[in-house]
Amino acid sequence: MNTKIKTQTIVGLGLLTAIVVVLQAFALSIRFGVFTITLVLAPIIVGAALYKWWAGAWLGFVFGVVVLLTDAGAFLAVNIPGTIITCIAKGVLAGIVAGVIYKALESKSKILAVILAGIAAPVTNTGVFLLGCLVFFLDTIKGWAEALGYESAGKYLIFGMVGVNFIVELVINLALSTAIVQIINYAKKNSNV
């Protein structure tokens, strides 16, 4: 990799990292149900598409750290290691999966690559969150479900905690797909990324 490309990669990743931090901080004021929605999956997808899966992993890591520092208090009070693992893993894996899917399909169709990466990122993010809830917080979630009148922890997880958020995150990513493709095309055309 030549010096120009290294510099462009560092600058681009730095900008995307800042965008992830700002968007996640902004998202704290937007709630659908119990949790804030995730607005940062789009820049994670852009980073993964421009700079490969490792960039998506980095941006997902930053996202996980911001969530830990700003919005994980209820879970930290129950299980600190479980919260750290869940927050970091969901972001990192969402970035990796988006990057791998994008790169696998990019040569066939950039729009298809972005759409499928845009679907995979929130599915992975939400799926890992649900898995973390089952592994680390099930007893607590059962108590929350019972207190709120849900028949089971599973119904509470799907309908009370993540259902609406997941749909909003998915719609945002799909709505931004065309813009994401344009950003990627412009960046690649003008910088040899």
Buried (B, 14 or more C-beta within 10 A) or exposed (E): EEEEEEEBBEEBBEEBBEBBBBBBBEBEEEEBBBBBBBBBBBBBBBBBBBBBBBBBBBBBBBBBBBBBEBBBEEBEEEBEEBBBBBBBBBBBBBBBBBBBBBBEBBEEEBEBBBBBBBBBBBBBBBBBBBEBBEEBBEEBBBEBBEEEEBEEBBEBBBEBBBBBBBBBBBEBBBEBBEEBBEBBEEBBEEBEB
